[in-house]
Amino acid sequence: MSSAGELSASQPYQPPANGFRTFLILWVTQTISVMGSALTNFSITIWLTLVLYSQPEQKVQLAAALSILGVVALVVSFIPGPIAGVWADRHDRKRTMIAANFISSCLTATTAVLIFTHSFQFWMLILLASLSTVSSVFHTSSFGSSYVMVVPKDQLPRANGMMQTGMALAGVLSPALAAALIALPALARQGIITGTTGAILSRLADGTVIAIGLEPSVFCWRPLP
């Protein structure tokens, strides 16, 4: 008589019947999440350039700040990698992704509030960016090991192609969307945007808060399988 272990070893894992439909939901939500993160990152770069280091003599400080941010994000992403992989194998991936998205949204909302109240400092940015990177690593580990288990083997190339397309779309569309949102208050002051919306927008120095605030707003309605 075969043991349970022998049976499970002889029978390959079969994805669920509606696995590709589940992947489509995952793909849409992941693409939205990546676009929101890219939108925030680009908005932060613009904020550093236009607000924190806006003077011509501060170009060296601006270059240093952008370099530090890049190095911190790279270094911090390596530290939790092995832990996140083990966590994704041993815990509920759906809950991990929800928790990671929630934490990321809270961190982004904190950033928007600090910018709106003119309390944001560079050390705060480093701290929030580091925490956001850790959250992103856990989310990516759980997501990467989730969709390959729900997509039928013959559909994996299609799924991988869609994932790459989503990443590329985020990289192309997010900077343009961020620039458009940041320009809204200036357009309102020029009279291009009128009415109540224009009056509210004209009170803002720039639209960085609007662009950054989209990510936590999206989480409120983001569907999950």
C-alpha angles and dihedrals in degrees: 000000000000119000124234090252091054091049094050091047093051095046113067119221113271120207116230118272093249093041097125091051088054089049091053089057090047091047094051094047093044092050090050090048093050092047091050092051092047090048091053094046093050091046090053090053091052091047091053090050099044102032119016098036102018099135120095091235090057096066091106091052090048092052090047092049093051091047092050091050091052094047093046092050091049096047096043092050091061097052102064095033099100092040092050091051093052090044092053091052095049104036139053106284095202092056090045092054092047091049093046092049091047093050091047091050092050091051091049092048089051090052091051092050093049091050092046092051092045090239098117117122131180096250088055089053091053092050095046093044091051093051091046091052092052090050090049092052092055091046093049093048092051094044095047092054093042107057095048088059096053100041118083113245094247090054096050095093089053091047092049090050091051090050091053090047091052091052091048092049090052091052093050103038102037098066092048092048092046092051091049093050094046090053095054097092091050090051090050092052089051090055095247090117110045140175126044092327091054092048092053095044093048090063091064120086089219139340098258091112090053093051094046092043092061094076098061089039091056091052090062093068102022109130121225128193 
